[in-house]
Structure formats: structure tokens, C-alpha cells
Amino acid sequence: MKKVLLVSLAMDKFSYSAEGRFKFKYIQRRPLLGPLYIFSTIESRGIGCDFLDQSTDSFSVEDLINRINTNDYLFVGFYAQLLVKDKVIEYIKAIKEKCSKKNIVVGGPGYLCYEDFLNNGCDIVCRGEGELTITEIMDYMQGKKRIEEVDGIVYKKNGVINYNKERELINNLDSIPFPAWQKVDLGLYYDYSVLPMRKPFAPMITSRGCLFKCAFCSSPFLWKNIFRSRSVENVLKEIDILVAKQGIRYIIFQDDVFGIDNNWLREFCNSLISRR
């Protein structure tokens, strides 16, 4: 069975200040929701998936290349944040040097630097929301779709960067599979900046997007200033899974803007209280 390899690289000492190095080593290490959502989406299509998180599972670029050479991966997908952009590029170049025919896809909030990724060996950059796009990328990789038919991507062909049609946002967030919590050891993550935090803990999102346009925030570029929320029932179902199957003792909601819909928040709080 074909498989996909998803990779999240850890920030290194050159990514941030001394204060940041202390924070991300000792204070905060959160599981990344983006790759875990993509993992579940890939598996829901009958394709196997491996996930490497360098923040909890130390590996070098040589280790990664050895893994790629010993597995028949459909493609390697990097989750890119702006702080690890240069490191992702370094790994892409090394992989292409040793495995020139291996397809590499980049997604995540760092996609805004798509030209840098494409000019250094990346084959496809996923723009914005990735769940629907990744399924079409897999179809393309398996010869079921032409690359020109895949919405929401940027790619390079004959030395020219091509921009496909923008991907429409997913209206029904309840249709997205829950993150692949069972594939990570949540006991390895923590966030001591949240004083009442207890391990094991997990982050969640109940919505995507924000209606505001703060100058310092990338949310308007990612979500187009459109706010969408999951149903209360869907959120509670994920909480049940986290508590019953993962033993979670603390949940952090990391929406761009949590509780902006007062009616939703009232229903959620009342439903949560009634379950005690």
C-alpha cells in the first residue's frame, strides 16, 4: 500500500532569540494540529501515512533520507512555519540531492514563502486550507488527475511558477476527520505558560478564521476573513475521544478568536456543564 510521509521540523537555535529558545525548549511544546488533521484526511482516503515530529522524535536530515530510501512514499510533505522556513529549505535541497525523483509538498502557514520553496526543489506548495487540496494532490500523484486540475496549489513547470485556481474554504467543518490523536504520544507535549495546565493535555480548535484584520496576524491571508465554526455536538464528540481514549486532563482552545458567537458559546458551555 502506498504511503505518505508528513514531517514537522523543530525550530533550531537560529530560529529565535535566547528567550525564544528557552520558551520552546522548556516552557511550551504543543502538538501541531495542522499535520494531524492532514494525517486523518490521508488515511480516510485509504492511503497509509507516517508522521515525524522533530520536537519529540529527534532525527537528522540523513536519518530522513534513509527513511525515504527504504519506504515507497507517494510524496514527502513538510509542515512549514515561518520560523523554520530556512530549515525546511535545507532539508528539501538535501532530499532532492539524494532522492531527486521523490515528490515534495509543502503546506502550513509558511506557504506564503512559496517562491523560496519552489526555487529550492519543492514540487508543490499547498496554499491555505489543506484537507481537500491534499486529496487532489494524492489523485495527481497516482495519475488520476492532471496537476492543472488541482485547486489551491502553486507549482513549478519548465522553470515557470504556476498558480492554480484558489481553493474554496470548507463550509462544513464537521465533515473534516478529527486530528489523528492516536498517532502521537500526547504525554510528550506541554505548555507551562498556561498555569493550570495538567498533563497529558491537547489543543483543539472549535472554529477557523477571524473577522478582524490585525496588522500583525496572518489569519486574514489564510482564512480570507471568513469565520466558520464546528457544531457544539462535533466539538463535544472530540472532547469525549480525547478524555476516554487519550486520558486528556486539560484542553487548550487555540481558535483565532474563541467565543465570538455568543449563542454558540452559551450552547457549548451549557452542554458541557450538563455532562458533569
N, C-alpha and C positions, 0 to 999 in steps of 0.2 A: 504493500500500500504506500502510495506517495505521502510524503510528509512535508511540513513547512517548519522552518526554524525561526523563532522570534527571539530577538536579542535586545536587552536593555543594558547599556554600558553605564558604569558608575562614574560619577564626577571624580576627577583626579585633583591633585593639589594645585594644578594650574587653572582650574575652573573658577575659583572664587578666592576671596580673601581668607586670612587666617581665621577670622571669626566664622566664616562660612565653613571652613574645613572642620572646625570644632563642632559646629552645629550638625553637619551631615554625617559626622562620624560617631558622635556620642549622644546627640540630642534627638535627631529625627531621621528615621528610615521608614518611609511609608511604602507599602506595595503600590505598584503603578496600575491604576485601573485601565488605562488605555490598552496595553498589551493583553491584559486578562479578558477584556471584552472581545478583542480580536481573536484570541485563542478559542473562546467558546464559539464564535461565529465560524471559524475554520472547521472545527470539529463537527459542528452542526451540518456541515456540507459533506461529511464522510471522509474528510482529509485528516490525517494524523498531524499532530503538532507537538513540538518541543519548545520550551521556553527557558532561556538563560538570563538570570538577573545577576549582574556582576556585583551588585551591592551586597548580596547574600552568598553568592557562589563565585568565588574568585577564579578567574581564568584569564589567560593571556591571548593575544591575537594568534599566537602559534597553536594554542590549545583549540581555539575556534576553527582554525583552518584544518587541523587534524580531524575534528568532528565533522566538518563539511565533507572532507575527502572520504570518510568512512560511512557516510549516510547519503542516500539518494533523495536529497531535499529538492522539492519543487522550486523553492527560492528561499533566500535568507532575508528576513525582514528586520530592519533596525528601527527601534523606537527612538526618535530624536527629540531631545530638548535643546534649547538654545545653548545652555551651558556645556553641553557635551558635543556640540557640532563638530569641532575640530577633531575630537577623538573618534567620532563616528566616521569622519572622512579618512582618518588614518587607517582605521580597520577596513574600510571599503577598498582602499588602494592596495592594502596588503593581501586581501582576499582575491582581488582581481589579478594580482601578480601571480598568485599560486593556483587559482581556480578561475581562469579567465572566462569560462563559459557559464559559470554559476550566476543566475539572475539575482540581483539585489534590489530590494524595495525599501524605501524609507518613508515613514509616516510619523505622526505625532505633531506637537505644536511647533517643532523646529522646521516643519515643512516650508516655512516662509523663506528659508535659505535654499530653495530647490536648485537654483543655478549652481551653487557650490557643490552640492551632492552630485548632480548630473555631470558636471565638468570633471569630477574625480572618480568616475567609474560606476556610479549608481545607474540602474537601468530605468526605474520608475519611481516617481515621488507621488505619494497619495496626498491630495490636498483636502484638509478638513476632515469631516466625519468619515470614518473608515470602514464601518461594518458592511455596507453594501458594496463599496468600492473593492474591498479585498476579495469578495466573492467573484466579482467580474475579472479581477486580476488573475485569480486562480483559473477561471474559464479560459482566459487568454493564454496562460502558461500551458494549459492542456490542449490547446489547439481548437477550442470550442468557440472562440470569439476573436475578432481582429482587434488589435490594440487601439485602433481609431474609434472603436465602439465602446471603449471603457470610459465612462464618465468620471470626472473628479481626479484625473491624473495629469502629470507632466512627465514627458519622456524625451529622450534624445534619439533622433533618427538621421543618419547620414550627416552627423555633425550639427544638426539644427534642433533647437529645443521646440517641442510641440506642446501646445496647451489644448487638452480636450475640453469638452463641454463641462461646465460646473455640475457637481453632484447636488441634486436636491436633498435637503435635510430630511431625516426620517421623522415623519409626523407622529407615528405611534411608537413611543419609546418602550412600551410594554412588549413590543414584538422582538426586541433585542434580547438574546440569551443573557442570563446573569454572568458576571465575570467568573472565570474558571478558578474559583477559590480553592478547589481540591488539588490544584496543581502546584500550590506554593505552601511553604511552611510559615503560617502566619505568626508563629512564635518567634520568628527571627526579626520581626518588624516592631517598631516602637515610635512613639512621639512624646517625649518627656516635656515638650513645650506646653502640652495640654496637661495641666497639673493633676486632674483626677483620673488620667488615663490608666487603665489596667490592662495587662497582657493576658491572653492574646487580644489584639484589637484589630479593627478593619475600617478602612474608609469606604464611604458609599456616596453616590450621587442620587438625588431624587429628581433632578432636572438637568437640562442642558441649556446654556445660553443666558443672556442677560440683556435687559432693555436699555442699559446705560452705555455711555461711550467714554469711559475714563481714559485719559491720555496714557496712563502707564500700563494699561491692560491689553492683552492680545485677544480677549474673548470676542470683541466685535468682528475681528478678522476670521476667527474660527467658526462662530455661530451666527454671523450676519445680523446681530442684534435681535435675534428671534428667540423667544423664551418658550421652552416646551417642558412639560412635567410628566413624570410617570404617575400612574394611578396610585392611590393610597394602598389599595389591595396588593399591587405588584411590589411596592416597597416593603410592605409588611411580610410578604412571602419570602423576599430575600433575607430580611432580618431573621425570620424563622430558620432558614437554612444555615445562616452564619452561627446562630446560637446552638442549634441542635446538632449540626454536623461538624462545625469547626470549633465549638466551645468558646465563641467570642464573648468577651466580658465588657467590651467598650466599643462603640461605633462613633466615628467622626464623619459628619456630613460635610463634604467639600464641594458643594454646588458653587457655581459662580456667585449666585445670590440665593440664599436659602430663605424660604418663608415669604417670598414676595407676594404670593397668592394667599391672602388671609383665610379664605374659605377652605383651600386645600390644607393649610396648616392646622386649622381648627379640627377638620375631619381626621387628620393624621394623629394629632395629639389625643383626641377623644378615643380613637380606635386603639391607640397604644395603651392608654390608661385602662380601658375596658378589658385588656388581655392580661392584666397583672394578676 
